[in-house]
Amino acid sequence: MVTQRMSTEDVEAFVHEHLKEDLRMYETQLKLINAEIMEYVQLKNMIETVLGQDRREEFKTLVNIGGNMFMKARAESVEHILVDVGLKVYVEFTIEEASRYVDVKIKVLTKQADTIRDKSIETRANIKLALLVIGDSQRLHTMHDNR
């Protein structure tokens, strides 16, 4: 059986070129998913406010028009709402259907975030392990050279 040993430089290059890049990718994905979860949580809060009202005729709110700039808005009827289901496709739901859809969507996105978070933790552990191996290898070489 032939074993090939990686040099310290090879391990460092692998950590910087692959593991740290993977970690950056996971962190970016996690930020995007968390932002999407927050949007659905805000929608859920708005839906719960509407469901909590005695009458559903008129609803006043502030709408985020981008860049955290808000504009006053008024809906004359809130029996049906449009929900962005992805790729800028909007579907008309009754308020109860929208509530159920948002609950499911939050669960799905949370599960995706948990999966990415687990991969990120595993990658961090691999980076630490590689750095420990490099440190131990350098210590062994130093001890061997001093003899």
Disulfide bonds with the S-S distance in Angstrom:
none
